[in-house]
Structure formats: structure tokens, C-alpha cells
Amino acid sequence: MPVRRFWLMTGNINRILATEDMRSLSVYSAAQGQEAAEEKRKQLILEIGDVTEVEEKLDKEGLSDLRRMSKQVVAV
């Protein structure tokens, strides 16, 4: 495993644990005071951070340009 990927994955451990903690917090919040639960929830939301998903699209025009360029002979 590349070192950069390892450190990227290591950085996500707290985010994953915070998500699990939020689920547990919603179950246990009935037993505790509402104020303490809200404060802990805000703290966990900050720890999770922003999560975005990017949908990748194939650039067919760019791919055909690369194929065309790779077939050209370059004179040095």
C-alpha cells in the first residue's frame, strides 16, 4: 500500500468513529439531558467534516484525442 494512501485512510478513522458515535448518541440521548446530547452532537458533526462524492464521467473526446496523438510519430 502506498504511504500516501495509508495516511489518507488513517485520517478517516476519526470520521468513521464519529459517525458511529452519532448513531449511539441518538439512542442514549433519551437517558441523558437534551442539552448535553446537543453539545456532543455538534462536536461530532465537526469531527466528521464535509463529505462529498464526485461522479466521474468518461471524456470520450479527450480519449480519442489521446489515441490519435499516440499513433503519431514524433521526429526528434
Secondary structure, 3 states (H helix, E strand, C coil): CCHHHHHHHHHCHHHHHHHHHHHHHHHHCCCCCHHHHHHHHHHHHHHHCCCCCCCCCCCHHHHHHHHHHHHCCCCC
